[in-house]
Amino acid sequence: MPGTVIVTGAASGIGFACVKMLLEQGFNVCGVDLNPIPVADLNAEADGDRFLQAQTDVSDSGACSGAVSACVAKFGRVDALIHMAAVHSTRTWREIDAAHMNEVLQINVTGAFNMSQATALAMEKTGGGAICLAMSGSIAVSGLGGEGRGGIAYVSSKAAIIGLTRGLARSLAPINIRVNAVSPGSTRTAMTADYSEAAVRHAGSKTMAGRMGEASEIASVALFLISDAAGYIQGQIINVNGGGSVGI
């Protein structure tokens, strides 16, 4: 069902993997990120007819509305949102302060709402669509921070995505917009690049798969959740973690 999809966090990691997969499958894609998207790495799929780059700060609601408007202006409509944009925080409870906590929440939680609201308003005009947000398996084991690992601010922000997903799912169902979230376990992305070798081994050892996940493995589930094949899935958090949450 190729259509038009907005992907945030599109410059790297899972977001970039989503952009690449969507383009390969024939979708129009609007890639949203505060940083430039490495278009050269998309190869021939990133042609001017099916790809739009929108440099956007998701914590700014006006900027989010502008990105959606640019997408609609180019492609005529928007059918889905995959929201992967987030900021990491590795500060421990002693290192964190209120200003840092608020900054992380503003980007990770309010940013997810800003993009969802702006996209939903556009999808409402064309009969509906689908939204996939991003939670994190880190909330199952909490977060101490340090060694590149998520701390309290990051884990708290991702826990809030559960409520946002379920609240939006109920709110948007009457206008035919489905909302779900994917919850990655430890995944090899720029966000986990600072993990020590010991931390990488430890993260992998906690999974049934015996390793950390790859960005493409998370992206494939996100693409499924916005597809017609997931039409009866609403308000759900889908764990993609190599079995890491079982028994915790």
C-alpha positions as CSV (number, residue, x, y, z in Angstrom):
1,M,0.0,0.0,0.0
2,P,2.6,2.6,-1.0
3,G,1.6,6.1,0.2
4,T,3.3,8.9,2.0
5,V,5.0,8.5,5.4
6,I,6.7,11.0,7.7
7,V,9.7,9.6,9.6
8,T,11.3,11.5,12.4
9,G,14.7,10.9,13.7
10,A,15.5,10.2,10.1
11,A,19.1,11.1,10.1
12,S,20.4,8.0,11.8
13,G,19.7,4.7,13.6
14,I,16.2,3.3,13.5
15,G,14.7,6.3,11.8
16,F,17.2,6.2,8.9
17,A,16.5,2.4,8.6
18,C,12.8,3.2,8.3
19,V,13.4,5.8,5.6
20,K,15.5,3.4,3.5
21,M,13.0,0.6,3.8
22,L,10.0,2.8,2.9
23,L,11.8,4.2,-0.2
24,E,12.8,0.7,-1.3
25,Q,9.1,-0.4,-1.0
26,G,7.9,2.5,-3.1
27,F,6.6,5.0,-0.5
28,N,6.9,8.7,-0.6
29,V,8.9,9.7,2.5
30,C,9.4,13.0,4.4
31,G,12.4,12.6,6.6
32,V,12.4,14.8,9.6
33,D,15.4,15.5,11.8
34,L,17.2,18.4,13.5
35,N,20.4,17.1,11.7
36,P,20.9,16.8,8.0
37,I,19.9,13.4,6.6
38,P,22.7,11.5,4.8
39,V,20.9,11.3,1.5
40,A,23.9,9.9,-0.3
41,D,23.6,6.7,1.8
42,L,20.0,6.2,0.5
43,N,21.5,5.6,-3.0
44,A,19.1,5.9,-5.9
45,E,16.0,5.4,-3.7
46,A,16.3,9.0,-2.5
47,D,15.2,10.6,-5.8
48,G,13.6,14.0,-5.8
49,D,10.2,12.7,-6.7
50,R,9.7,10.5,-3.6
51,F,11.9,12.0,-0.9
52,L,11.7,15.3,1.1
53,Q,14.0,16.4,3.8
54,A,12.6,18.6,6.6
55,Q,15.1,19.9,9.1
56,T,12.9,20.2,12.2
57,D,13.1,20.6,16.0
58,V,10.3,18.3,17.1
59,S,10.0,20.2,20.5
60,D,8.7,23.2,18.5
61,S,5.1,22.7,17.6
62,G,5.1,25.3,14.9
63,A,8.1,23.6,13.2
64,C,6.3,20.3,13.3
65,S,3.3,21.8,11.7
66,G,5.5,23.3,9.1
67,A,7.2,20.0,8.3
68,V,3.8,18.3,7.8
69,S,2.6,21.2,5.6
70,A,5.7,20.8,3.4
71,C,5.0,17.1,3.1
72,V,1.4,17.7,2.1
73,A,2.5,20.4,-0.4
74,K,4.9,18.0,-2.1
75,F,3.0,14.7,-2.0
76,G,-0.6,15.8,-1.6
77,R,-1.3,13.9,1.6
78,V,0.3,12.1,4.5
79,D,-0.8,8.5,5.4
80,A,1.4,7.6,8.4
81,L,3.9,8.8,10.9
82,I,6.8,6.8,12.3
83,H,8.2,8.9,15.2
84,M,11.7,7.9,16.2
85,A,13.1,11.3,17.2
86,A,14.5,11.4,20.7
87,V,17.4,12.6,22.7
88,H,19.5,10.3,25.0
89,S,20.5,11.1,28.5
90,T,23.1,9.1,30.5
91,R,23.2,11.3,33.6
92,T,22.8,9.5,36.9
93,W,20.4,10.7,39.6
94,R,23.2,12.7,41.2
95,E,24.1,14.4,38.0
96,I,20.7,15.3,36.7
97,D,18.9,18.6,37.5
98,A,15.4,19.9,36.8
99,A,16.5,21.9,33.7
100,H,18.0,18.7,32.1
101,M,14.9,16.7,33.0
102,N,12.6,19.2,31.4
103,E,14.7,19.4,28.3
104,V,14.6,15.6,27.8
105,L,10.8,15.5,28.4
106,Q,10.3,18.4,26.0
107,I,12.0,16.7,23.2
108,N,11.0,13.0,23.8
109,V,7.5,13.4,25.1
110,T,6.2,16.8,23.9
111,G,8.0,16.3,20.6
112,A,6.1,13.0,20.1
113,F,2.8,14.7,20.8
114,N,3.7,17.7,18.5
115,M,4.4,15.5,15.6
116,S,1.4,13.2,16.3
117,Q,-1.0,16.1,16.5
118,A,0.3,17.9,13.4
119,T,0.2,14.7,11.4
120,A,-3.2,13.6,12.7
121,L,-4.7,16.9,11.6
122,A,-3.5,16.3,8.1
123,M,-4.6,12.7,8.0
124,E,-8.0,13.6,9.3
125,K,-8.6,15.5,6.1
126,T,-7.9,12.5,3.9
127,G,-9.7,9.8,5.8
128,G,-7.3,8.6,8.4
129,G,-3.9,6.8,8.7
130,A,-1.6,5.3,11.3
131,I,1.0,6.5,13.8
132,C,3.9,4.5,15.3
133,L,5.7,6.0,18.3
134,A,8.8,4.7,20.0
135,M,9.0,3.5,23.6
136,S,12.0,1.7,25.1
137,G,12.6,-1.6,26.8
138,S,14.8,0.3,29.3
139,I,11.7,1.1,31.4
140,A,11.4,-2.6,32.3
141,V,14.7,-2.6,34.2
142,S,14.9,1.2,35.0
143,G,18.0,3.1,34.2
144,L,21.1,4.0,36.2
145,G,22.9,6.0,33.5
146,G,26.6,6.0,33.0
147,E,28.7,4.1,30.4
148,G,26.4,5.3,27.6
149,R,23.3,3.7,29.2
150,G,20.0,5.6,29.6
151,G,19.5,7.3,32.9
152,I,16.4,8.5,34.8
153,A,15.5,11.3,32.5
154,Y,15.6,9.1,29.4
155,V,13.7,6.2,31.0
156,S,11.1,8.6,32.4
157,S,10.5,10.1,29.0
158,K,10.1,6.8,27.4
159,A,7.7,5.6,30.1
160,A,5.5,8.6,29.3
161,I,5.1,7.3,25.7
162,I,3.0,4.4,27.0
163,G,0.3,6.9,28.2
164,L,0.7,9.0,25.1
165,T,0.2,6.0,22.8
166,R,-2.9,4.8,24.6
167,G,-4.4,8.3,25.0
168,L,-3.8,9.1,21.4
169,A,-5.1,5.7,20.3
170,R,-8.5,6.3,22.0
171,S,-8.6,9.9,20.9
172,L,-7.9,9.4,17.3
173,A,-9.7,6.1,16.7
174,P,-13.0,8.0,15.9
175,I,-11.3,9.7,12.9
176,N,-9.8,6.4,11.6
177,I,-6.2,6.9,12.8
178,R,-4.5,4.0,14.5
179,V,-1.8,4.6,17.1
180,N,0.7,2.0,18.4
181,A,4.3,2.0,19.6
182,V,7.3,-0.1,19.1
183,S,9.5,-0.8,22.1
184,P,13.1,-1.6,21.1
185,G,15.5,-3.5,23.4
186,S,19.2,-2.5,23.2
187,T,19.9,-1.8,19.6
188,R,23.1,-0.9,17.7
189,T,22.5,2.8,16.9
190,A,24.3,6.1,17.5
191,M,22.4,6.3,20.8
192,T,24.2,3.1,22.1
193,A,27.6,3.8,20.4
194,D,29.1,4.9,23.7
195,Y,28.4,1.6,25.4
196,S,31.6,0.0,26.7
197,E,32.4,-3.5,25.4
198,A,31.3,-4.9,28.8
199,A,27.9,-3.1,28.5
200,V,27.4,-4.4,25.0
201,R,28.1,-8.0,26.2
202,H,25.8,-7.5,29.2
203,A,23.0,-6.1,27.0
204,G,23.2,-9.0,24.6
205,S,23.4,-11.6,27.4
206,K,20.0,-10.5,28.8
207,T,18.2,-11.5,25.5
208,M,17.2,-14.9,24.2
209,A,18.9,-13.9,20.9
210,G,22.2,-13.4,22.8
211,R,23.0,-10.1,21.1
212,M,21.9,-6.5,20.7
213,G,19.3,-5.7,18.0
214,E,19.9,-4.1,14.6
215,A,18.1,-0.9,13.5
216,S,16.6,-2.7,10.5
217,E,15.0,-5.3,12.9
218,I,13.1,-2.5,14.7
219,A,12.3,-0.6,11.5
220,S,10.6,-3.6,10.0
221,V,8.2,-3.8,12.9
222,A,7.4,-0.1,12.7
223,L,6.6,-0.5,9.0
224,F,4.3,-3.4,9.8
225,L,2.4,-1.3,12.5
226,I,1.6,1.4,9.9
227,S,0.5,-1.1,7.3
228,D,-2.9,-2.4,6.4
229,A,-1.8,-5.8,7.8
230,A,-1.9,-4.3,11.3
231,G,-5.4,-2.9,10.8
232,Y,-6.8,-4.5,13.9
233,I,-3.9,-3.5,16.2
234,Q,-4.6,-0.3,18.2
235,G,-3.1,1.2,21.3
236,Q,-0.5,-1.5,21.7
237,I,3.2,-1.4,22.7
238,I,5.1,-4.0,20.7
239,N,8.3,-5.3,22.2
240,V,11.2,-6.0,19.8
241,N,14.0,-7.0,22.1
242,G,15.2,-10.5,21.3
243,G,13.2,-11.9,24.2
244,G,14.9,-9.6,26.7
245,S,11.7,-8.7,28.6
246,V,10.7,-12.2,29.3
247,G,11.2,-13.1,33.0
248,I,12.1,-9.6,34.1
